[in-house]
Amino acid sequence: YSLLEQILALKDQGTLVLGAYLGGELLGGHIDFYFGEHAQAWQAGLGERASAYEVSAMLVVGAVEEAYGRGVKHFNLGTSGGNEGIVFFKESLGGRERFYRIVEKAGRLYRSIRRR
């Protein structure tokens, strides 16, 4: 199986793949995971014409509506990367800023510099 086939096979266990179509053309897609009262947006992909139709926003709103219908209380849409437009969009959906620890595996050179 490919990774996507494995993800699609888990739809009854909390995986959702949304698609945005214009006629028969796929403009974009969004993959989310639902775990009880929590949901995590994972990946999105957009075609060249997606921005002309606000596909990204429609997919996120669709995912949030699905989450609401499932009783989700916390939906992690991922990082904004400091983009003010993304921050504004998330806040318009009721989102607020969260801070997370970042864990990275450091290489030998980095560790040797930190020891000094």
Backbone as a chain_set.jsonl record, in Angstrom:
{"seq": "YSLLEQILALKDQGTLVLGAYLGGELLGGHIDFYFGEHAQAWQAGLGERASAYEVSAMLVVGAVEEAYGRGVKHFNLGTSGGNEGIVFFKESLGGRERFYRIVEKAGRLYRSIRRR", "coords": {"N": [[0.821, -1.205, 0.0], [0.365, 2.271, -0.65], [1.212, 5.246, 1.209], [-0.967, 7.047, 1.194], [-3.096, 5.33, 0.523], [-3.125, 3.739, 2.812], [-3.832, 5.653, 4.724], [-6.404, 6.378, 3.809], [-7.687, 3.969, 4.278], [-8.106, 4.081, 6.968], [-10.353, 5.554, 7.535], [-12.628, 4.994, 9.086], [-11.599, 5.102, 11.573], [-11.093, 7.657, 12.365], [-9.851, 9.246, 10.426], [-9.924, 11.748, 7.967], [-10.369, 12.692, 4.648], [-10.673, 15.421, 2.718], [-11.958, 16.819, -0.285], [-11.867, 19.383, -2.777], [-13.755, 20.297, -5.452], [-14.226, 21.458, -8.801], [-16.571, 21.199, -11.052], [-15.504, 18.341, -12.581], [-12.915, 18.603, -11.811], [-10.276, 18.287, -9.56], [-9.428, 20.588, -7.197], [-8.125, 20.89, -4.803], [-7.039, 19.352, -1.691], [-7.439, 18.075, 1.686], [-6.164, 16.623, 4.612], [-7.099, 15.232, 7.657], [-6.931, 14.27, 11.129], [-8.894, 12.749, 13.629], [-9.402, 12.495, 17.052], [-11.244, 11.594, 19.516], [-11.989, 14.28, 21.513], [-10.218, 15.856, 20.18], [-8.586, 17.17, 17.269], [-6.414, 17.05, 14.444], [-5.029, 18.879, 11.921], [-3.363, 17.729, 9.075], [-2.136, 17.537, 6.383], [-2.25, 19.449, 3.357], [-3.076, 19.966, -0.033], [-2.871, 21.864, -2.982], [-4.144, 22.755, -6.156], [-3.162, 24.549, -9.17], [-5.232, 26.367, -9.819], [-6.562, 26.79, -7.465], [-6.348, 29.039, -5.723], [-7.886, 31.006, -6.92], [-10.422, 30.36, -6.197], [-10.583, 30.355, -3.453], [-9.975, 27.928, -2.205], [-8.329, 26.784, -0.205], [-9.206, 28.015, 2.2], [-11.887, 27.147, 2.162], [-11.571, 24.372, 2.462], [-10.433, 24.182, 5.037], [-12.486, 25.329, 6.582], [-14.473, 23.442, 6.044], [-13.297, 21.202, 7.293], [-13.287, 22.079, 9.947], [-16.041, 22.348, 10.386], [-16.755, 19.644, 10.164], [-15.346, 18.665, 12.367], [-16.697, 19.978, 14.452], [-19.197, 18.749, 14.213], [-18.474, 16.23, 15.073], [-18.045, 16.606, 17.72], [-15.625, 17.659, 18.525], [-13.394, 19.482, 20.551], [-10.946, 20.723, 20.486], [-9.022, 21.802, 17.894], [-6.206, 21.458, 16.12], [-4.729, 23.393, 13.872], [-2.197, 23.625, 13.004], [0.968, 25.313, 12.424], [1.262, 28.863, 11.876], [3.412, 30.02, 10.862], [4.086, 32.621, 11.316], [2.754, 34.169, 9.483], [0.705, 36.838, 8.905], [-1.807, 36.893, 7.633], [-2.657, 34.216, 7.775], [-2.736, 33.928, 10.548], [-4.798, 35.792, 11.138], [-6.945, 34.551, 9.782], [-7.191, 32.116, 11.224], [-7.792, 33.126, 13.769], [-10.25, 34.253, 13.162], [-11.787, 32.037, 13.079], [-12.02, 31.438, 15.68], [-9.709, 30.609, 16.818], [-6.692, 30.532, 18.827], [-3.43, 31.642, 19.878], [-0.893, 29.253, 20.454], [1.856, 27.792, 22.193], [4.583, 25.61, 21.645], [6.9, 23.083, 22.593], [9.872, 22.427, 20.828], [11.444, 19.668, 19.635], [14.506, 18.544, 18.64], [16.826, 16.5, 16.911], [20.134, 16.772, 17.53], [23.164, 17.239, 15.726], [26.594, 16.012, 15.834], [28.46, 18.178, 15.592], [26.948, 20.428, 16.407], [26.385, 19.694, 19.078], [28.993, 19.661, 20.134], [29.705, 22.353, 19.964], [27.858, 23.504, 21.711], [28.77, 22.542, 24.146], [30.939, 24.072, 24.781]], "CA": [[0.0, 0.0, 0.0], [1.004, 3.58, -0.54], [0.815, 5.937, 2.431], [-2.317, 7.578, 1.031], [-4.04, 4.208, 0.608], [-3.202, 3.359, 4.224], [-4.598, 6.703, 5.406], [-7.801, 6.234, 3.401], [-8.219, 2.76, 4.912], [-8.377, 4.381, 8.378], [-11.422, 6.547, 7.636], [-13.544, 4.647, 10.174], [-10.884, 5.265, 12.838], [-10.839, 9.063, 12.637], [-9.119, 9.941, 9.371], [-10.815, 12.358, 6.989], [-9.751, 13.313, 3.482], [-11.632, 16.293, 2.042], [-11.558, 17.291, -1.602], [-12.621, 20.503, -3.339], [-13.863, 20.058, -6.889], [-14.956, 22.36, -9.675], [-16.931, 20.233, -12.08], [-14.786, 17.113, -12.27], [-11.506, 18.923, -11.548], [-9.858, 18.393, -8.164], [-8.671, 21.821, -6.983], [-7.302, 20.771, -3.6], [-7.44, 18.354, -0.705], [-7.038, 18.317, 3.079], [-6.203, 15.393, 5.409], [-7.193, 15.52, 9.087], [-7.089, 13.139, 12.04], [-9.803, 13.046, 14.734], [-9.178, 11.626, 18.208], [-12.114, 12.027, 20.609], [-12.248, 15.721, 21.538], [-9.097, 16.538, 19.532], [-8.374, 16.955, 15.839], [-5.137, 17.568, 13.96], [-4.866, 19.042, 10.477], [-2.068, 17.137, 8.776], [-1.575, 17.954, 5.101], [-3.147, 19.991, 2.34], [-2.474, 20.135, -1.345], [-3.702, 22.741, -3.8], [-3.798, 22.879, -7.558], [-2.84, 25.903, -9.641], [-6.421, 27.238, -9.861], [-7.202, 26.801, -6.147], [-6.409, 30.364, -5.095], [-8.966, 31.777, -7.544], [-11.696, 29.944, -5.607], [-10.446, 30.302, -1.982], [-10.082, 26.511, -1.865], [-7.673, 26.514, 1.074], [-10.128, 28.421, 3.269], [-13.059, 26.266, 2.14], [-11.203, 23.068, 3.013], [-10.277, 24.315, 6.488], [-13.825, 25.518, 7.145], [-15.119, 22.127, 5.981], [-12.709, 20.351, 8.332], [-13.765, 22.58, 11.241], [-17.452, 21.95, 10.48], [-16.747, 18.204, 10.452], [-14.89, 18.519, 13.757], [-17.81, 20.405, 15.306], [-20.19, 17.675, 14.157], [-17.955, 15.075, 15.817], [-17.878, 16.962, 19.123], [-14.238, 18.035, 18.798], [-13.246, 20.737, 21.29], [-9.639, 21.305, 20.192], [-8.595, 21.498, 16.533], [-4.89, 22.023, 15.857], [-4.562, 23.647, 12.441], [-0.777, 23.719, 12.697], [1.637, 26.6, 12.571], [0.996, 29.937, 10.917], [4.702, 30.47, 10.352], [4.172, 34.067, 11.475], [2.022, 34.836, 8.411], [-0.405, 37.579, 9.508], [-3.061, 36.486, 7.008], [-3.039, 32.923, 8.346], [-3.114, 34.207, 11.941], [-6.119, 36.424, 11.098], [-7.926, 33.539, 9.391], [-7.39, 31.192, 12.341], [-8.492, 33.854, 14.827], [-11.639, 34.44, 12.731], [-12.47, 30.771, 13.373], [-12.02, 31.251, 17.133], [-8.415, 30.082, 17.248], [-5.796, 31.383, 19.608], [-2.03, 31.251, 19.783], [-0.354, 28.235, 21.37], [3.297, 27.609, 22.085], [4.964, 24.216, 21.772], [8.321, 22.764, 22.618], [10.367, 21.813, 19.603], [12.494, 18.707, 19.944], [15.29, 18.236, 17.452], [18.013, 15.679, 17.102], [21.292, 17.602, 17.188], [24.337, 16.543, 15.211], [27.814, 16.086, 16.656], [29.041, 19.519, 15.555], [26.116, 21.283, 17.253], [26.599, 19.316, 20.491], [30.333, 20.065, 20.564], [29.68, 23.807, 20.13], [27.082, 23.805, 22.924], [29.546, 22.171, 25.337], [31.98, 25.081, 25.039]], "C": [[0.855, 1.255, 0.0], [0.518, 4.222, 0.758], [-0.609, 6.461, 2.32], [-3.364, 6.473, 1.114], [-4.211, 3.756, 2.051], [-4.024, 4.376, 5.011], [-6.079, 6.573, 5.077], [-8.451, 5.019, 4.047], [-8.595, 3.005, 6.37], [-9.541, 5.346, 8.573], [-12.407, 6.25, 8.765], [-12.904, 4.811, 11.544], [-10.48, 6.719, 13.08], [-10.026, 9.802, 11.607], [-10.121, 10.49, 8.36], [-9.989, 12.982, 5.873], [-10.845, 14.097, 2.772], [-11.082, 16.689, 0.681], [-12.438, 18.445, -2.035], [-12.581, 20.37, -4.859], [-14.605, 21.197, -7.579], [-15.289, 21.534, -10.907], [-16.274, 18.918, -11.707], [-13.329, 17.337, -11.91], [-11.238, 19.047, -10.048], [-8.976, 19.63, -8.021], [-7.762, 21.741, -5.761], [-7.853, 19.718, -2.666], [-6.843, 18.658, 0.653], [-7.189, 17.009, 3.843], [-6.156, 15.772, 6.882], [-7.377, 14.23, 9.871], [-7.926, 13.575, 13.235], [-9.619, 12.006, 15.83], [-10.042, 12.115, 19.361], [-12.414, 13.515, 20.505], [-11.164, 16.53, 20.831], [-9.043, 16.196, 18.043], [-7.059, 17.62, 15.445], [-5.185, 17.664, 12.443], [-3.476, 18.532, 10.134], [-1.458, 17.696, 7.502], [-2.665, 18.553, 4.228], [-2.369, 20.084, 1.038], [-3.425, 20.936, -2.217], [-3.203, 22.762, -5.235], [-3.58, 24.338, -7.937], [-4.033, 26.852, -9.593], [-7.089, 27.408, -8.505], [-7.353, 28.197, -5.561], [-7.529, 31.222, -5.679], [-10.32, 31.478, -6.911], [-11.64, 29.83, -4.082], [-10.539, 28.864, -1.461], [-9.461, 26.199, -0.509], [-8.6, 26.837, 2.239], [-11.342, 27.5, 3.32], [-12.75, 24.906, 2.749], [-11.055, 23.129, 4.528], [-11.636, 24.488, 7.148], [-14.59, 24.194, 7.118], [-14.607, 21.183, 7.048], [-13.185, 20.773, 9.714], [-15.236, 22.221, 11.431], [-17.575, 20.465, 10.804], [-16.362, 17.958, 11.901], [-16.006, 18.893, 14.728], [-18.881, 19.317, 15.362], [-19.771, 16.438, 14.924], [-17.759, 15.374, 17.297], [-16.454, 17.334, 19.508], [-14.204, 19.389, 19.503], [-11.945, 21.453, 20.964], [-9.199, 20.851, 18.803], [-7.276, 22.216, 16.288], [-4.718, 22.159, 14.347], [-3.106, 23.792, 12.046], [-0.268, 25.144, 12.791], [1.205, 27.609, 11.509], [2.287, 30.409, 10.275], [4.883, 31.978, 10.446], [3.443, 34.854, 10.397], [0.774, 35.5, 8.987], [-1.757, 37.196, 8.921], [-3.568, 35.166, 7.567], [-3.468, 33.101, 9.796], [-4.518, 34.801, 11.983], [-7.2, 35.399, 10.771], [-8.227, 32.6, 10.552], [-8.131, 31.867, 13.488], [-9.952, 34.075, 14.457], [-12.468, 33.181, 12.958], [-12.531, 30.498, 14.872], [-10.709, 30.714, 17.669], [-7.643, 31.073, 18.095], [-4.395, 30.793, 19.563], [-1.66, 30.237, 20.857], [1.138, 28.139, 21.146], [3.629, 26.156, 22.379], [6.471, 24.111, 21.913], [8.686, 22.119, 21.293], [11.54, 20.924, 19.98], [13.2, 18.358, 18.644], [16.451, 17.338, 17.825], [19.205, 16.498, 16.619], [22.442, 16.732, 16.7], [25.534, 16.74, 16.121], [28.4, 17.491, 16.713], [28.27, 20.458, 16.481], [26.352, 20.973, 18.728], [27.963, 19.767, 20.977], [30.407, 21.578, 20.766], [28.949, 24.175, 21.413], [27.864, 23.496, 24.188], [30.563, 23.239, 25.705], [31.473, 26.214, 25.862]], "O": [[1.938, 1.284, 0.584], [-0.478, 3.785, 1.336], [-1.385, 6.331, 3.267], [-4.417, 6.669, 1.721], [-5.321, 3.426, 2.47], [-4.823, 4.0, 5.868], [-6.921, 6.651, 5.972], [-9.648, 5.04, 4.334], [-9.334, 2.211, 6.951], [-9.705, 5.901, 9.659], [-12.968, 7.18, 9.344], [-13.578, 4.676, 12.566], [-9.615, 6.986, 13.914], [-9.547, 10.901, 11.887], [-11.047, 9.793, 7.948], [-9.029, 13.709, 6.127], [-11.82, 13.523, 2.286], [-9.875, 16.871, 0.521], [-13.622, 18.487, -1.702], [-11.511, 20.336, -5.466], [-15.498, 21.815, -7.001], [-14.412, 21.208, -11.707], [-16.481, 18.428, -10.597], [-12.581, 16.377, -11.722], [-11.899, 19.82, -9.354], [-7.914, 19.72, -8.637], [-6.75, 22.437, -5.688], [-8.982, 19.252, -2.823], [-5.868, 19.4, 0.766], [-8.223, 16.349, 3.74], [-5.289, 16.535, 7.31], [-7.901, 13.239, 9.364], [-7.698, 14.648, 13.796], [-9.672, 10.801, 15.581], [-9.606, 12.98, 20.12], [-13.019, 13.965, 19.532], [-11.185, 17.76, 20.876], [-9.402, 15.097, 17.62], [-6.649, 18.619, 16.036], [-5.36, 16.658, 11.755], [-2.51, 18.862, 10.821], [-0.37, 18.271, 7.54], [-3.841, 18.209, 4.345], [-1.15, 20.26, 1.033], [-4.636, 20.716, -2.196], [-1.999, 22.783, -5.492], [-3.787, 25.242, -7.128], [-3.849, 28.043, -9.345], [-8.096, 28.11, -8.407], [-8.383, 28.506, -4.962], [-8.065, 32.084, -4.982], [-11.263, 32.253, -7.068], [-12.552, 29.268, -3.476], [-11.116, 28.618, -0.401], [-10.025, 25.419, 0.258], [-8.761, 26.03, 3.155], [-11.781, 27.112, 4.403], [-13.574, 24.347, 3.472], [-11.504, 22.223, 5.23], [-11.911, 23.858, 8.169], [-15.285, 23.866, 8.079], [-15.385, 20.441, 7.647], [-13.457, 19.924, 10.562], [-15.637, 21.83, 12.528], [-18.404, 20.072, 11.625], [-16.979, 17.14, 12.584], [-16.231, 18.194, 15.716], [-19.404, 19.005, 16.432], [-20.622, 15.673, 15.38], [-17.349, 14.494, 18.055], [-16.11, 17.325, 20.689], [-14.898, 20.325, 19.104], [-11.846, 22.666, 21.148], [-9.024, 19.657, 18.562], [-7.233, 23.446, 16.252], [-4.578, 21.165, 13.636], [-2.803, 24.054, 10.882], [-0.991, 26.058, 13.189], [0.833, 27.243, 10.394], [2.266, 31.115, 9.267], [5.721, 32.554, 9.753], [3.501, 36.084, 10.39], [-0.114, 34.818, 9.499], [-2.756, 37.176, 9.64], [-4.765, 35.007, 7.806], [-4.449, 32.499, 10.232], [-5.347, 34.363, 12.78], [-8.252, 35.379, 11.41], [-9.391, 32.318, 10.835], [-8.999, 31.256, 14.111], [-10.813, 34.086, 15.337], [-13.696, 33.24, 13.022], [-13.029, 29.455, 15.295], [-10.607, 30.397, 18.854], [-7.902, 32.277, 18.081], [-4.2, 29.617, 19.256], [-2.065, 30.355, 22.014], [1.628, 28.377, 20.042], [3.027, 25.541, 23.259], [7.217, 24.952, 21.41], [7.905, 21.362, 20.716], [12.513, 21.385, 20.577], [12.574, 17.931, 17.674], [16.987, 17.419, 18.931], [19.279, 16.873, 15.448], [22.66, 15.628, 17.201], [25.494, 17.535, 17.059], [28.797, 17.947, 17.785], [28.875, 21.201, 17.253], [26.503, 21.888, 19.538], [28.091, 20.213, 22.118], [31.112, 22.038, 21.664], [29.385, 25.074, 22.131], [27.639, 24.138, 25.214], [31.003, 23.293, 26.853], [32.223, 27.142, 26.164]]}, "num_chains": 1, "name": "protein.A"}
